[in-house]
Amino acid sequence: MFSINKYWPLVLLLLPNIARSQNTPSISLNSMLEKVTAYAPSLNADAAAIKIRQAQTTEVRNNWLPSLKLNYQADVGTNNNTAGPYFGFGIIPSNSRGVRDESNTSATLTNLGIAALDWEVYNFGAYG
């Protein structure tokens, strides 16, 4: 009669050889990455989306830094009672009429330099 109890040491000795013969050859990392890139293009789109989110996170994190704006304007012209602003920066309020009551046709050179520092010290945690 066939008894497993007699042959189990032989089976245990042969089992590692059988398992070892079924190993597949190893694949290099470069060839595996090439295959993944070729057969799974959605991974490239997902990787790009991750990089976009990381860039947005970095930008939001850096928003707490102060913003320095430097402007310089050189104008040559006259102000002949025309309504509107002197300067187009939005920092100096506009006048409702010209500077002079009478018309003056002589040209004037005007230079203006503005340095504006904008810093939001506390924004209740909006920048993470």
Backbone atoms as SQL, in Angstrom:
CREATE TABLE atoms (id INTEGER PRIMARY KEY, chain TEXT, resi INTEGER, resn TEXT, atom TEXT, x REAL, y REAL, z REAL);
INSERT INTO atoms VALUES
  (1, 'A', 1, 'MET', 'N', 0.836, -1.166, 0.000),
  (2, 'A', 1, 'MET', 'CA', 0.000, 0.000, 0.000),
  (3, 'A', 1, 'MET', 'C', 0.891, 1.244, 0.000),
  (4, 'A', 2, 'PHE', 'N', 0.421, 2.256, -0.641),
  (5, 'A', 2, 'PHE', 'CA', 1.168, 3.518, -0.767),
  (6, 'A', 2, 'PHE', 'C', 1.005, 4.325, 0.512),
  (7, 'A', 3, 'SER', 'N', 2.102, 4.675, 1.111),
  (8, 'A', 3, 'SER', 'CA', 2.047, 5.428, 2.364),
  (9, 'A', 3, 'SER', 'C', 2.839, 6.722, 2.204),
  (10, 'A', 4, 'ILE', 'N', 2.179, 7.819, 2.511),
  (11, 'A', 4, 'ILE', 'CA', 2.825, 9.132, 2.395),
  (12, 'A', 4, 'ILE', 'C', 3.842, 9.322, 3.504),
  (13, 'A', 5, 'ASN', 'N', 3.638, 8.685, 4.602),
  (14, 'A', 5, 'ASN', 'CA', 4.545, 8.865, 5.730),
  (15, 'A', 5, 'ASN', 'C', 5.958, 8.405, 5.400),
  (16, 'A', 6, 'LYS', 'N', 6.107, 7.437, 4.502),
  (17, 'A', 6, 'LYS', 'CA', 7.444, 6.972, 4.134),
  (18, 'A', 6, 'LYS', 'C', 8.156, 7.949, 3.209),
  (19, 'A', 7, 'TYR', 'N', 7.396, 8.608, 2.358),
  (20, 'A', 7, 'TYR', 'CA', 8.009, 9.404, 1.292),
  (21, 'A', 7, 'TYR', 'C', 8.033, 10.913, 1.565),
  (22, 'A', 8, 'TRP', 'N', 7.535, 11.378, 2.659),
  (23, 'A', 8, 'TRP', 'CA', 7.515, 12.821, 2.881),
  (24, 'A', 8, 'TRP', 'C', 8.895, 13.438, 3.014),
  (25, 'A', 9, 'PRO', 'N', 9.910, 12.770, 3.557),
  (26, 'A', 9, 'PRO', 'CA', 11.241, 13.396, 3.538),
  (27, 'A', 9, 'PRO', 'C', 11.768, 13.568, 2.117),
  (28, 'A', 10, 'LEU', 'N', 11.477, 12.628, 1.234),
  (29, 'A', 10, 'LEU', 'CA', 11.912, 12.740, -0.156),
  (30, 'A', 10, 'LEU', 'C', 11.193, 13.887, -0.859),
  (31, 'A', 11, 'VAL', 'N', 9.921, 14.054, -0.592),
  (32, 'A', 11, 'VAL', 'CA', 9.148, 15.154, -1.186),
  (33, 'A', 11, 'VAL', 'C', 9.688, 16.491, -0.696),
  (34, 'A', 12, 'LEU', 'N', 10.014, 16.586, 0.570),
  (35, 'A', 12, 'LEU', 'CA', 10.561, 17.833, 1.107),
  (36, 'A', 12, 'LEU', 'C', 11.923, 18.163, 0.509),
  (37, 'A', 13, 'LEU', 'N', 12.700, 17.158, 0.178),
  (38, 'A', 13, 'LEU', 'CA', 13.997, 17.408, -0.445),
  (39, 'A', 13, 'LEU', 'C', 13.848, 17.851, -1.895),
  (40, 'A', 14, 'LEU', 'N', 12.856, 17.341, -2.613),
  (41, 'A', 14, 'LEU', 'CA', 12.678, 17.685, -4.018),
  (42, 'A', 14, 'LEU', 'C', 11.879, 18.974, -4.226),
  (43, 'A', 15, 'LEU', 'N', 11.104, 19.390, -3.254),
  (44, 'A', 15, 'LEU', 'CA', 10.251, 20.568, -3.399),
  (45, 'A', 15, 'LEU', 'C', 11.035, 21.849, -3.705),
  (46, 'A', 16, 'PRO', 'N', 12.141, 22.159, -3.052),
  (47, 'A', 16, 'PRO', 'CA', 12.891, 23.374, -3.413),
  (48, 'A', 16, 'PRO', 'C', 13.427, 23.328, -4.839),
  (49, 'A', 17, 'ASN', 'N', 13.836, 22.168, -5.326),
  (50, 'A', 17, 'ASN', 'CA', 14.323, 22.062, -6.707),
  (51, 'A', 17, 'ASN', 'C', 13.203, 22.318, -7.699),
  (52, 'A', 18, 'ILE', 'N', 12.021, 21.811, -7.415),
  (53, 'A', 18, 'ILE', 'CA', 10.883, 22.037, -8.312),
  (54, 'A', 18, 'ILE', 'C', 10.512, 23.516, -8.318),
  (55, 'A', 19, 'ALA', 'N', 10.495, 24.142, -7.158),
  (56, 'A', 19, 'ALA', 'CA', 10.141, 25.558, -7.070),
  (57, 'A', 19, 'ALA', 'C', 11.194, 26.433, -7.739),
  (58, 'A', 20, 'ARG', 'N', 12.456, 26.056, -7.610),
  (59, 'A', 20, 'ARG', 'CA', 13.524, 26.846, -8.212),
  (60, 'A', 20, 'ARG', 'C', 13.492, 26.766, -9.725),
  (61, 'A', 21, 'SER', 'N', 13.073, 25.666, -10.271),
  (62, 'A', 21, 'SER', 'CA', 13.046, 25.520, -11.727),
  (63, 'A', 21, 'SER', 'C', 11.941, 26.349, -12.359),
  (64, 'A', 22, 'GLN', 'N', 11.004, 26.858, -11.572),
  (65, 'A', 22, 'GLN', 'CA', 9.919, 27.653, -12.121),
  (66, 'A', 22, 'GLN', 'C', 10.191, 29.153, -12.052),
  (67, 'A', 23, 'ASN', 'N', 11.357, 29.560, -11.622),
  (68, 'A', 23, 'ASN', 'CA', 11.681, 30.983, -11.558),
  (69, 'A', 23, 'ASN', 'C', 11.794, 31.560, -12.955),
  (70, 'A', 24, 'THR', 'N', 11.260, 32.772, -13.112),
  (71, 'A', 24, 'THR', 'CA', 11.394, 33.471, -14.384),
  (72, 'A', 24, 'THR', 'C', 12.675, 34.289, -14.347),
  (73, 'A', 25, 'PRO', 'N', 13.242, 34.569, -15.487),
  (74, 'A', 25, 'PRO', 'CA', 14.463, 35.381, -15.492),
  (75, 'A', 25, 'PRO', 'C', 14.159, 36.790, -14.970),
  (76, 'A', 26, 'SER', 'N', 15.129, 37.375, -14.304),
  (77, 'A', 26, 'SER', 'CA', 14.920, 38.713, -13.735),
  (78, 'A', 26, 'SER', 'C', 14.915, 39.752, -14.851),
  (79, 'A', 27, 'ILE', 'N', 14.262, 40.868, -14.574),
  (80, 'A', 27, 'ILE', 'CA', 14.141, 41.953, -15.546),
  (81, 'A', 27, 'ILE', 'C', 14.794, 43.192, -14.932),
  (82, 'A', 28, 'SER', 'N', 15.455, 43.952, -15.759),
  (83, 'A', 28, 'SER', 'CA', 16.130, 45.145, -15.238),
  (84, 'A', 28, 'SER', 'C', 15.109, 46.264, -15.021),
  (85, 'A', 29, 'LEU', 'N', 15.499, 47.217, -14.202),
  (86, 'A', 29, 'LEU', 'CA', 14.605, 48.321, -13.881),
  (87, 'A', 29, 'LEU', 'C', 14.314, 49.174, -15.110),
  (88, 'A', 30, 'ASN', 'N', 15.328, 49.421, -15.934),
  (89, 'A', 30, 'ASN', 'CA', 15.130, 50.248, -17.124),
  (90, 'A', 30, 'ASN', 'C', 14.156, 49.610, -18.098),
  (91, 'A', 31, 'SER', 'N', 14.310, 48.305, -18.336),
  (92, 'A', 31, 'SER', 'CA', 13.388, 47.654, -19.272),
  (93, 'A', 31, 'SER', 'C', 11.976, 47.600, -18.702),
  (94, 'A', 32, 'MET', 'N', 11.848, 47.454, -17.393),
  (95, 'A', 32, 'MET', 'CA', 10.519, 47.444, -16.794),
  (96, 'A', 32, 'MET', 'C', 9.861, 48.819, -16.922),
  (97, 'A', 33, 'LEU', 'N', 10.622, 49.890, -16.708),
  (98, 'A', 33, 'LEU', 'CA', 10.069, 51.231, -16.854),
  (99, 'A', 33, 'LEU', 'C', 9.684, 51.526, -18.294),
  (100, 'A', 34, 'GLU', 'N', 10.470, 51.037, -19.249),
  (101, 'A', 34, 'GLU', 'CA', 10.122, 51.217, -20.655),
  (102, 'A', 34, 'GLU', 'C', 8.814, 50.507, -20.992),
  (103, 'A', 35, 'LYS', 'N', 8.634, 49.297, -20.475),
  (104, 'A', 35, 'LYS', 'CA', 7.391, 48.566, -20.733),
  (105, 'A', 35, 'LYS', 'C', 6.197, 49.252, -20.085),
  (106, 'A', 36, 'VAL', 'N', 6.386, 49.747, -18.876),
  (107, 'A', 36, 'VAL', 'CA', 5.282, 50.437, -18.208),
  (108, 'A', 36, 'VAL', 'C', 4.910, 51.695, -18.974),
  (109, 'A', 37, 'THR', 'N', 5.902, 52.446, -19.435),
  (110, 'A', 37, 'THR', 'CA', 5.626, 53.656, -20.197),
  (111, 'A', 37, 'THR', 'C', 4.931, 53.340, -21.511),
  (112, 'A', 38, 'ALA', 'N', 5.330, 52.252, -22.151),
  (113, 'A', 38, 'ALA', 'CA', 4.737, 51.894, -23.439),
  (114, 'A', 38, 'ALA', 'C', 3.316, 51.378, -23.296),
  (115, 'A', 39, 'TYR', 'N', 3.047, 50.603, -22.253),
  (116, 'A', 39, 'TYR', 'CA', 1.748, 49.949, -22.148),
  (117, 'A', 39, 'TYR', 'C', 0.784, 50.643, -21.196),
  (118, 'A', 40, 'ALA', 'N', 1.207, 51.647, -20.489),
  (119, 'A', 40, 'ALA', 'CA', 0.319, 52.357, -19.567),
  (120, 'A', 40, 'ALA', 'C', 0.518, 53.866, -19.701),
  (121, 'A', 41, 'PRO', 'N', 0.056, 54.485, -20.799),
  (122, 'A', 41, 'PRO', 'CA', 0.261, 55.926, -20.981),
  (123, 'A', 41, 'PRO', 'C', -0.521, 56.777, -19.984),
  (124, 'A', 42, 'SER', 'N', -1.547, 56.199, -19.363),
  (125, 'A', 42, 'SER', 'CA', -2.291, 56.986, -18.374),
  (126, 'A', 42, 'SER', 'C', -1.424, 57.309, -17.160),
  (127, 'A', 43, 'LEU', 'N', -0.377, 56.510, -16.930),
  (128, 'A', 43, 'LEU', 'CA', 0.533, 56.815, -15.822),
  (129, 'A', 43, 'LEU', 'C', 1.281, 58.123, -16.059),
  (130, 'A', 44, 'ASN', 'N', 1.606, 58.417, -17.332),
  (131, 'A', 44, 'ASN', 'CA', 2.272, 59.686, -17.639),
  (132, 'A', 44, 'ASN', 'C', 1.355, 60.860, -17.324),
  (133, 'A', 45, 'ALA', 'N', 0.083, 60.719, -17.665),
  (134, 'A', 45, 'ALA', 'CA', -0.871, 61.788, -17.364),
  (135, 'A', 45, 'ALA', 'C', -1.032, 61.958, -15.861),
  (136, 'A', 46, 'ASP', 'N', -1.071, 60.855, -15.138),
  (137, 'A', 46, 'ASP', 'CA', -1.184, 60.940, -13.681),
  (138, 'A', 46, 'ASP', 'C', 0.067, 61.565, -13.070),
  (139, 'A', 47, 'ALA', 'N', 1.233, 61.233, -13.602),
  (140, 'A', 47, 'ALA', 'CA', 2.474, 61.823, -13.090),
  (141, 'A', 47, 'ALA', 'C', 2.503, 63.326, -13.354),
  (142, 'A', 48, 'ALA', 'N', 2.013, 63.746, -14.528),
  (143, 'A', 48, 'ALA', 'CA', 1.955, 65.178, -14.827),
  (144, 'A', 48, 'ALA', 'C', 0.980, 65.887, -13.891),
  (145, 'A', 49, 'ALA', 'N', -0.144, 65.253, -13.590),
  (146, 'A', 49, 'ALA', 'CA', -1.109, 65.854, -12.662),
  (147, 'A', 49, 'ALA', 'C', -0.511, 65.994, -11.266),
  (148, 'A', 50, 'ILE', 'N', 0.273, 65.024, -10.854),
  (149, 'A', 50, 'ILE', 'CA', 0.930, 65.100, -9.542),
  (150, 'A', 50, 'ILE', 'C', 1.936, 66.247, -9.521),
  (151, 'A', 51, 'LYS', 'N', 2.714, 66.406, -10.599),
  (152, 'A', 51, 'LYS', 'CA', 3.684, 67.502, -10.654),
  (153, 'A', 51, 'LYS', 'C', 2.988, 68.861, -10.637),
  (154, 'A', 52, 'ILE', 'N', 1.824, 68.961, -11.299),
  (155, 'A', 52, 'ILE', 'CA', 1.065, 70.213, -11.289),
  (156, 'A', 52, 'ILE', 'C', 0.610, 70.542, -9.878),
  (157, 'A', 53, 'ARG', 'N', 0.088, 69.552, -9.171),
  (158, 'A', 53, 'ARG', 'CA', -0.375, 69.772, -7.795),
  (159, 'A', 53, 'ARG', 'C', 0.791, 70.149, -6.878),
  (160, 'A', 54, 'GLN', 'N', 1.955, 69.551, -7.087),
  (161, 'A', 54, 'GLN', 'CA', 3.116, 69.906, -6.271),
  (162, 'A', 54, 'GLN', 'C', 3.544, 71.345, -6.532),
  (163, 'A', 55, 'ALA', 'N', 3.513, 71.777, -7.799),
  (164, 'A', 55, 'ALA', 'CA', 3.868, 73.156, -8.129),
  (165, 'A', 55, 'ALA', 'C', 2.859, 74.135, -7.531),
  (166, 'A', 56, 'GLN', 'N', 1.570, 73.781, -7.575),
  (167, 'A', 56, 'GLN', 'CA', 0.559, 74.647, -6.972),
  (168, 'A', 56, 'GLN', 'C', 0.747, 74.748, -5.463),
  (169, 'A', 57, 'THR', 'N', 1.092, 73.645, -4.831),
  (170, 'A', 57, 'THR', 'CA', 1.333, 73.658, -3.388),
  (171, 'A', 57, 'THR', 'C', 2.523, 74.543, -3.044),
  (172, 'A', 58, 'THR', 'N', 3.585, 74.455, -3.832),
  (173, 'A', 58, 'THR', 'CA', 4.765, 75.291, -3.600),
  (174, 'A', 58, 'THR', 'C', 4.423, 76.767, -3.788),
  (175, 'A', 59, 'GLU', 'N', 3.631, 77.068, -4.809),
  (176, 'A', 59, 'GLU', 'CA', 3.249, 78.456, -5.058),
  (177, 'A', 59, 'GLU', 'C', 2.409, 79.012, -3.911),
  (178, 'A', 60, 'VAL', 'N', 1.456, 78.230, -3.435),
  (179, 'A', 60, 'VAL', 'CA', 0.612, 78.682, -2.327),
  (180, 'A', 60, 'VAL', 'C', 1.442, 78.848, -1.061),
  (181, 'A', 61, 'ARG', 'N', 2.393, 77.944, -0.831),
  (182, 'A', 61, 'ARG', 'CA', 3.242, 78.040, 0.353),
  (183, 'A', 61, 'ARG', 'C', 4.103, 79.302, 0.310),
  (184, 'A', 62, 'ASN', 'N', 4.515, 79.721, -0.890),
  (185, 'A', 62, 'ASN', 'CA', 5.370, 80.901, -1.014),
  (186, 'A', 62, 'ASN', 'C', 4.581, 82.204, -1.076),
  (187, 'A', 63, 'ASN', 'N', 3.257, 82.149, -1.059),
  (188, 'A', 63, 'ASN', 'CA', 2.457, 83.370, -1.110),
  (189, 'A', 63, 'ASN', 'C', 2.577, 84.205, 0.156),
  (190, 'A', 64, 'TRP', 'N', 3.072, 83.647, 1.231),
  (191, 'A', 64, 'TRP', 'CA', 3.201, 84.422, 2.463),
  (192, 'A', 64, 'TRP', 'C', 4.351, 85.408, 2.392),
  (193, 'A', 65, 'LEU', 'N', 5.237, 85.255, 1.415),
  (194, 'A', 65, 'LEU', 'CA', 6.363, 86.175, 1.274),
  (195, 'A', 65, 'LEU', 'C', 5.864, 87.548, 0.826),
  (196, 'A', 66, 'PRO', 'N', 6.546, 88.619, 1.214),
  (197, 'A', 66, 'PRO', 'CA', 6.109, 89.948, 0.781),
  (198, 'A', 66, 'PRO', 'C', 6.317, 90.140, -0.716),
  (199, 'A', 67, 'SER', 'N', 5.468, 90.969, -1.289),
  (200, 'A', 67, 'SER', 'CA', 5.536, 91.274, -2.712),
  (201, 'A', 67, 'SER', 'C', 6.010, 92.716, -2.868),
  (202, 'A', 68, 'LEU', 'N', 7.112, 92.908, -3.561),
  (203, 'A', 68, 'LEU', 'CA', 7.670, 94.236, -3.791),
  (204, 'A', 68, 'LEU', 'C', 7.454, 94.600, -5.250),
  (205, 'A', 69, 'LYS', 'N', 6.799, 95.730, -5.470),
  (206, 'A', 69, 'LYS', 'CA', 6.539, 96.199, -6.831),
  (207, 'A', 69, 'LYS', 'C', 7.252, 97.532, -7.028),
  (208, 'A', 70, 'LEU', 'N', 8.073, 97.590, -8.054),
  (209, 'A', 70, 'LEU', 'CA', 8.798, 98.813, -8.388),
  (210, 'A', 70, 'LEU', 'C', 8.274, 99.337, -9.715),
  (211, 'A', 71, 'ASN', 'N', 7.875, 100.608, -9.735),
  (212, 'A', 71, 'ASN', 'CA', 7.351, 101.223, -10.952),
  (213, 'A', 71, 'ASN', 'C', 8.090, 102.529, -11.204),
  (214, 'A', 72, 'TYR', 'N', 8.319, 102.805, -12.465),
  (215, 'A', 72, 'TYR', 'CA', 8.929, 104.068, -12.858),
  (216, 'A', 72, 'TYR', 'C', 8.214, 104.549, -14.106),
  (217, 'A', 73, 'GLN', 'N', 7.894, 105.827, -14.117),
  (218, 'A', 73, 'GLN', 'CA', 7.174, 106.382, -15.252),
  (219, 'A', 73, 'GLN', 'C', 7.777, 107.725, -15.609),
  (220, 'A', 74, 'ALA', 'N', 8.022, 107.912, -16.881),
  (221, 'A', 74, 'ALA', 'CA', 8.502, 109.196, -17.383),
  (222, 'A', 74, 'ALA', 'C', 7.486, 109.706, -18.391),
  (223, 'A', 75, 'ASP', 'N', 6.948, 110.900, -18.148),
  (224, 'A', 75, 'ASP', 'CA', 5.931, 111.488, -19.021),
  (225, 'A', 75, 'ASP', 'C', 6.429, 112.808, -19.574),
  (226, 'A', 76, 'VAL', 'N', 6.127, 113.034, -20.827),
  (227, 'A', 76, 'VAL', 'CA', 6.340, 114.330, -21.447),
  (228, 'A', 76, 'VAL', 'C', 5.000, 114.729, -22.037),
  (229, 'A', 77, 'GLY', 'N', 4.487, 115.879, -21.637),
  (230, 'A', 77, 'GLY', 'CA', 3.204, 116.311, -22.181),
  (231, 'A', 77, 'GLY', 'C', 2.674, 117.515, -21.445),
  (232, 'A', 78, 'THR', 'N', 1.430, 117.820, -21.738),
  (233, 'A', 78, 'THR', 'CA', 0.760, 118.958, -21.113),
  (234, 'A', 78, 'THR', 'C', -0.509, 118.472, -20.447),
  (235, 'A', 79, 'ASN', 'N', -1.029, 119.302, -19.561),
  (236, 'A', 79, 'ASN', 'CA', -2.316, 119.018, -18.953),
  (237, 'A', 79, 'ASN', 'C', -3.211, 120.203, -19.277),
  (238, 'A', 80, 'ASN', 'N', -4.005, 120.042, -20.290),
  (239, 'A', 80, 'ASN', 'CA', -4.837, 121.140, -20.762),
  (240, 'A', 80, 'ASN', 'C', -6.286, 120.936, -20.354),
  (241, 'A', 81, 'ASN', 'N', -6.526, 120.878, -19.067),
  (242, 'A', 81, 'ASN', 'CA', -7.869, 120.747, -18.521),
  (243, 'A', 81, 'ASN', 'C', -8.581, 119.496, -19.018),
  (244, 'A', 82, 'THR', 'N', -7.849, 118.417, -19.159),
  (245, 'A', 82, 'THR', 'CA', -8.485, 117.153, -19.534),
  (246, 'A', 82, 'THR', 'C', -8.759, 116.357, -18.267),
  (247, 'A', 83, 'ALA', 'N', -9.947, 115.795, -18.195),
  (248, 'A', 83, 'ALA', 'CA', -10.297, 115.014, -17.014),
  (249, 'A', 83, 'ALA', 'C', -9.612, 113.658, -17.070),
  (250, 'A', 84, 'GLY', 'N', -9.336, 113.089, -15.922),
  (251, 'A', 84, 'GLY', 'CA', -8.721, 111.771, -15.882),
  (252, 'A', 84, 'GLY', 'C', -7.519, 111.755, -14.966),
  (253, 'A', 85, 'PRO', 'N', -6.872, 110.611, -14.841),
  (254, 'A', 85, 'PRO', 'CA', -5.761, 110.492, -13.905),
  (255, 'A', 85, 'PRO', 'C', -4.466, 111.054, -14.474),
  (256, 'A', 86, 'TYR', 'N', -3.608, 111.495, -13.562),
  (257, 'A', 86, 'TYR', 'CA', -2.239, 111.843, -13.949),
  (258, 'A', 86, 'TYR', 'C', -1.484, 110.600, -14.384),
  (259, 'A', 87, 'PHE', 'N', -1.505, 109.601, -13.494),
  (260, 'A', 87, 'PHE', 'CA', -0.647, 108.432, -13.627),
  (261, 'A', 87, 'PHE', 'C', -1.516, 107.182, -13.683),
  (262, 'A', 88, 'GLY', 'N', -1.085, 106.211, -14.423),
  (263, 'A', 88, 'GLY', 'CA', -1.876, 105.002, -14.605),
  (264, 'A', 88, 'GLY', 'C', -1.568, 103.877, -13.648),
  (265, 'A', 89, 'PHE', 'N', -0.956, 104.143, -12.489),
  (266, 'A', 89, 'PHE', 'CA', -0.574, 103.056, -11.590),
  (267, 'A', 89, 'PHE', 'C', -1.707, 102.595, -10.690),
  (268, 'A', 90, 'GLY', 'N', -2.695, 103.428, -10.448),
  (269, 'A', 90, 'GLY', 'CA', -3.751, 103.065, -9.536),
  (270, 'A', 90, 'GLY', 'C', -3.404, 103.347, -8.091),
  (271, 'A', 91, 'ILE', 'N', -2.218, 103.883, -7.830),
  (272, 'A', 91, 'ILE', 'CA', -1.812, 104.197, -6.463),
  (273, 'A', 91, 'ILE', 'C', -2.169, 105.645, -6.138),
  (274, 'A', 92, 'ILE', 'N', -1.945, 106.544, -7.094),
  (275, 'A', 92, 'ILE', 'CA', -2.274, 107.952, -6.903),
  (276, 'A', 92, 'ILE', 'C', -3.694, 108.158, -7.416),
  (277, 'A', 93, 'PRO', 'N', -4.587, 108.726, -6.599),
  (278, 'A', 93, 'PRO', 'CA', -5.971, 108.883, -7.063),
  (279, 'A', 93, 'PRO', 'C', -6.059, 109.878, -8.214),
  (280, 'A', 94, 'SER', 'N', -7.057, 109.668, -9.059),
  (281, 'A', 94, 'SER', 'CA', -7.203, 110.531, -10.227),
  (282, 'A', 94, 'SER', 'C', -7.827, 111.859, -9.816),
  (283, 'A', 95, 'ASN', 'N', -7.543, 112.872, -10.613),
  (284, 'A', 95, 'ASN', 'CA', -8.161, 114.173, -10.383),
  (285, 'A', 95, 'ASN', 'C', -9.427, 114.260, -11.232),
  (286, 'A', 96, 'SER', 'N', -10.350, 115.079, -10.814),
  (287, 'A', 96, 'SER', 'CA', -11.605, 115.176, -11.550),
  (288, 'A', 96, 'SER', 'C', -11.529, 116.211, -12.663),
  (289, 'A', 97, 'ARG', 'N', -10.505, 117.009, -12.692),
  (290, 'A', 97, 'ARG', 'CA', -10.337, 117.997, -13.756),
  (291, 'A', 97, 'ARG', 'C', -8.853, 118.206, -13.975),
  (292, 'A', 98, 'GLY', 'N', -8.500, 119.081, -14.840),
  (293, 'A', 98, 'GLY', 'CA', -7.111, 119.386, -15.110),
  (294, 'A', 98, 'GLY', 'C', -6.444, 120.079, -13.937),
  (295, 'A', 99, 'VAL', 'N', -5.143, 120.236, -14.023),
  (296, 'A', 99, 'VAL', 'CA', -4.384, 120.866, -12.951),
  (297, 'A', 99, 'VAL', 'C', -4.581, 122.381, -12.957),
  (298, 'A', 100, 'ARG', 'N', -4.672, 122.953, -14.144),
  (299, 'A', 100, 'ARG', 'CA', -4.751, 124.412, -14.251),
  (300, 'A', 100, 'ARG', 'C', -6.143, 124.831, -14.735),
  (301, 'A', 101, 'ASP', 'N', -6.512, 126.027, -14.347),
  (302, 'A', 101, 'ASP', 'CA', -7.779, 126.570, -14.842),
  (303, 'A', 101, 'ASP', 'C', -7.646, 127.055, -16.276),
  (304, 'A', 102, 'GLU', 'N', -6.469, 127.512, -16.644),
  (305, 'A', 102, 'GLU', 'CA', -6.254, 127.987, -18.008),
  (306, 'A', 102, 'GLU', 'C', -5.435, 126.956, -18.773),
  (307, 'A', 103, 'SER', 'N', -5.564, 126.943, -20.068),
  (308, 'A', 103, 'SER', 'CA', -4.825, 125.994, -20.901),
  (309, 'A', 103, 'SER', 'C', -3.363, 126.400, -20.961),
  (310, 'A', 104, 'ASN', 'N', -2.493, 125.406, -20.909),
  (311, 'A', 104, 'ASN', 'CA', -1.059, 125.636, -20.986),
  (312, 'A', 104, 'ASN', 'C', -0.520, 124.643, -22.001),
  (313, 'A', 105, 'THR', 'N', 0.081, 125.131, -23.057),
  (314, 'A', 105, 'THR', 'CA', 0.543, 124.251, -24.131),
  (315, 'A', 105, 'THR', 'C', 2.016, 123.905, -24.040),
  (316, 'A', 106, 'SER', 'N', 2.726, 124.374, -23.030),
  (317, 'A', 106, 'SER', 'CA', 4.147, 124.050, -22.931),
  (318, 'A', 106, 'SER', 'C', 4.311, 122.638, -22.362),
  (319, 'A', 107, 'ALA', 'N', 5.190, 121.865, -22.982),
  (320, 'A', 107, 'ALA', 'CA', 5.408, 120.477, -22.569),
  (321, 'A', 107, 'ALA', 'C', 6.222, 120.432, -21.281),
  (322, 'A', 108, 'THR', 'N', 5.922, 119.471, -20.465),
  (323, 'A', 108, 'THR', 'CA', 6.605, 119.298, -19.192),
  (324, 'A', 108, 'THR', 'C', 7.083, 117.859, -19.082),
  (325, 'A', 109, 'LEU', 'N', 8.284, 117.688, -18.550),
  (326, 'A', 109, 'LEU', 'CA', 8.823, 116.353, -18.309),
  (327, 'A', 109, 'LEU', 'C', 8.549, 115.984, -16.857),
  (328, 'A', 110, 'THR', 'N', 7.917, 114.848, -16.658),
  (329, 'A', 110, 'THR', 'CA', 7.581, 114.400, -15.315),
  (330, 'A', 110, 'THR', 'C', 8.114, 112.996, -15.111),
  (331, 'A', 111, 'ASN', 'N', 8.804, 112.781, -14.005),
  (332, 'A', 111, 'ASN', 'CA', 9.296, 111.457, -13.639),
  (333, 'A', 111, 'ASN', 'C', 8.653, 111.056, -12.320),
  (334, 'A', 112, 'LEU', 'N', 8.286, 109.791, -12.232),
  (335, 'A', 112, 'LEU', 'CA', 7.675, 109.295, -11.010),
  (336, 'A', 112, 'LEU', 'C', 8.185, 107.888, -10.756),
  (337, 'A', 113, 'GLY', 'N', 8.681, 107.659, -9.564),
  (338, 'A', 113, 'GLY', 'CA', 9.098, 106.318, -9.156),
  (339, 'A', 113, 'GLY', 'C', 8.324, 105.897, -7.918),
  (340, 'A', 114, 'ILE', 'N', 7.806, 104.692, -7.926),
  (341, 'A', 114, 'ILE', 'CA', 7.009, 104.201, -6.803),
  (342, 'A', 114, 'ILE', 'C', 7.522, 102.825, -6.411),
  (343, 'A', 115, 'ALA', 'N', 7.718, 102.629, -5.111),
  (344, 'A', 115, 'ALA', 'CA', 8.034, 101.310, -4.566),
  (345, 'A', 115, 'ALA', 'C', 6.901, 100.943, -3.614),
  (346, 'A', 116, 'ALA', 'N', 6.212, 99.849, -3.903),
  (347, 'A', 116, 'ALA', 'CA', 5.084, 99.413, -3.072),
  (348, 'A', 116, 'ALA', 'C', 5.388, 98.027, -2.524),
  (349, 'A', 117, 'LEU', 'N', 5.306, 97.886, -1.200),
  (350, 'A', 117, 'LEU', 'CA', 5.529, 96.608, -0.536),
  (351, 'A', 117, 'LEU', 'C', 4.189, 96.106, -0.017),
  (352, 'A', 118, 'ASP', 'N', 3.791, 94.932, -0.479),
  (353, 'A', 118, 'ASP', 'CA', 2.515, 94.338, -0.092),
  (354, 'A', 118, 'ASP', 'C', 2.811, 93.046, 0.651),
  (355, 'A', 119, 'TRP', 'N', 2.393, 92.978, 1.927),
  (356, 'A', 119, 'TRP', 'CA', 2.675, 91.793, 2.726),
  (357, 'A', 119, 'TRP', 'C', 1.477, 91.495, 3.601),
  (358, 'A', 120, 'GLU', 'N', 0.897, 90.351, 3.384),
  (359, 'A', 120, 'GLU', 'CA', -0.228, 89.912, 4.197),
  (360, 'A', 120, 'GLU', 'C', 0.346, 89.135, 5.377),
  (361, 'A', 121, 'VAL', 'N', 0.339, 89.762, 6.550),
  (362, 'A', 121, 'VAL', 'CA', 0.993, 89.171, 7.710),
  (363, 'A', 121, 'VAL', 'C', 0.228, 87.959, 8.210),
  (364, 'A', 122, 'TYR', 'N', -1.097, 88.048, 8.283),
  (365, 'A', 122, 'TYR', 'CA', -1.890, 86.921, 8.788),
  (366, 'A', 122, 'TYR', 'C', -3.155, 86.797, 7.954),
  (367, 'A', 123, 'ASN', 'N', -3.432, 85.611, 7.474),
  (368, 'A', 123, 'ASN', 'CA', -4.611, 85.408, 6.628),
  (369, 'A', 123, 'ASN', 'C', -5.474, 84.254, 7.113),
  (370, 'A', 124, 'PHE', 'N', -5.395, 83.933, 8.372),
  (371, 'A', 124, 'PHE', 'CA', -6.226, 82.905, 8.998),
  (372, 'A', 124, 'PHE', 'C', -6.003, 81.526, 8.387),
  (373, 'A', 125, 'GLY', 'N', -4.775, 81.211, 8.031),
  (374, 'A', 125, 'GLY', 'CA', -4.413, 79.869, 7.582),
  (375, 'A', 125, 'GLY', 'C', -4.686, 79.554, 6.135),
  (376, 'A', 126, 'ALA', 'N', -4.888, 80.551, 5.287),
  (377, 'A', 126, 'ALA', 'CA', -5.203, 80.270, 3.883),
  (378, 'A', 126, 'ALA', 'C', -4.009, 79.726, 3.113),
  (379, 'A', 127, 'TYR', 'N', -2.788, 79.943, 3.581),
  (380, 'A', 127, 'TYR', 'CA', -1.608, 79.471, 2.864),
  (381, 'A', 127, 'TYR', 'C', -1.078, 78.158, 3.409),
  (382, 'A', 128, 'GLY', 'N', -1.818, 77.487, 4.219),
  (383, 'A', 128, 'GLY', 'CA', -1.410, 76.169, 4.718),
  (384, 'A', 128, 'GLY', 'C', -0.442, 76.269, 5.773);
